[in-house]
Amino acid sequence: MFPLIFLAYVVAVKVFKKTTPNGKVTVYLGKRDFIDHLDHVDPIDGIVVVDNEYLKGRKLYGQVTTTYRYGREEDEVMGLKFSKELVLAREQLVPCEEKKADLTPIQERLVKKLGANAYPFTFKFPPNAPSSVTLQPGEEDTGKPLGVEYNIKTYVADTPDDKGHKRSSVSLAIKKLQFAPPSRGLRLPSSLVSKGFTFSQGKLNLEVTLDKETYYHGEKLAANVIISNNSRKAVRNIKVYVVQHCEVTMVNAQYSRHVASLETREGCPITPGASFTKVFYLVPLAASNKDRHGIALDGYLKDDDVNLASSTLVAEGKSPADAIGIVISYSLRVKLNCGALGGELVTDVPFKLLHPAPGTVEREKAQALKKSKSIERSRYENSRYVSDDEDNIVFEDFARLRLNEPE
């Protein structure tokens, strides 16, 4: 008889931490990404550990700020500012003004582990807070990138309006993101357009249909294109684009960028009386648009796994025009070239590009792919961990992870 051996695998909980330069205050967060579910947003729950003897009657404050940069920093002259910073929430953390009644599971574990000097805090995003978006700078841009970013800051001061000293302050960058609904729906977006020509009978017809309404980052788009040429003009070539549309609400500006494209002469010229049908495939990726000015990204510029910015979602009953920040949308554009005299026939089919919802199979696949994407990255991250086998908590220094770069 051989003895039975049971092996238990326990998944460690990753906790991010950051300490002030003087080492007296440390902030712990269970995650850096907070999800907007349209009807509510994940609360920002964390723990702060402070050396009470260091305070000496002073107080420890915490606040959540958002910075909305809509112009280049290097163009700011004569006191002109192209950014707006708002304090969304502020609270006295130590001494705690009111006892926290309900702690999240990660807060309970951290309070138990870190002891009496651990103080829980919870902040909430205000309604209609915009999603985190970063606009990719150009080669000549040297200042901070345009976009919307969020930070949690803790600082030691006598009053909440005091800025505090850098040696006793710590700031942590976080992101507010949106995920796709659990169900992608059954509707197939489509468009049907026609073009007539001066001094010529008949029309050129173009029909475009997508295979989904919502796509996940990294997923292939399939566009079924049907062309019926009942005119006397010929189609010279076909161009297909994935277009990212950005609306910067602070300055009421709009612009678009192609994030994937192809051009083909297959089946061309499509002569009068002829038809053409084909499915075109495109994959919009941030990796295919590196160093392209103005591309909206869904995260930090230095992250290897950064995605294109997700489509902006609004709650049911609200208009997308009411959204603030940088509003992102996508469309698939098909353009038929009929020559110098015939001009072009163009149509756009809107769709959504988002992250899979938590708990879905697609989300699990995306997470698995992300974890196995770079062995070197994993080794780098593991070298930064301080693990606790007893509580299965893994602490990671809160920093923007950068391979082959000094901190």
Disulfide bonds with the S-S distance in Angstrom:
none
